[in-house]
Amino acid sequence: FDHYVVSYLELLRVPYTGCNSRGLMLARDKALSKKILAYHRIPVPHFDVVRRGRRVRRSRHLQFPLIVKSLTEEGSVGIAQASVVENDEDLATRVEFIHRSIESDAIVEEYIDGREIYMGIIGNHRLEVFPPWELTFENLAPGTRRIATSRFKHDPDMQERRGINQGLAELSDEVRNRLISTSRRIYKLLSLDGYARLDFRLREDGTPFFIEANPNPEIAESEEYASSAFEAGYSYKELIQRIVTLGVRRGSL
């Protein structure tokens, strides 16, 4: 319900940092954001939504493997290796898990086997896109999927054991330019401002599939967003000051 808080600040005409209420609402709903972008011919995985209390009825366009996630939660909540399913029985089990333990609707997506790419963006009207950043998996056990599970994201010991790192993505100029231009379009189509991180899966043929938008992402100095900002030439103080300045400027309009 973060967009409700921001809506209240907007009614009071109080300046705030980060994204506006409309952008927060559109990005929070993973299905709605994908529908908007698919309409504008931006590659997104095929998906279905299974509401709480409903059984799974897999559409013909959804072929295994599939990944099951919460429709609205962020930060990899509810995502584990078991989230990727290969048959209808496991699909039903995982959807029921999301409904019961996360207490949210579930989104069932085509699993895109590829590289995990993050695109940091900052700006209200004049946008700056940071260099593409990649989450790499160097020491996974056989059969383990390359997905950002909750444990992989938040357990430093697990990250060290499995060789999970983040860094500048090595890409061809063509793929890098496509990611940058696509990110600009997505940012505008979803009414985002302030700052955001967009998550992609980069298929082997070079096609970037939009996975989700993260307005107001984690900005700790060691995390992906700040790290990509450093690569773009920002010091940490400069990044924080830029975020604050954008909020003040928008509030003064």
Secondary structure, DSSP 8 states (H G I E B T S, - for coil): -HHHHHHHHHHTT---SS--HHHHHHHH-HHHHHHHHHHTT-----EEEE-TT------TT--SSEEEEESS--TTTT--GGGEESSHHHHHHHHHHIIIII-S-EEEEE---EEEEEEEEE-SSS-EE---EEEEESS--TT------HHHHH-HHHHHHHTEEEEE----HHHHHHHHHHHHHHHHHTT--SEEEEEEEEETTS-EEEEEEEES----TTSHHHHHHHHTT--HHHHHHHHHHHHHHHHT-
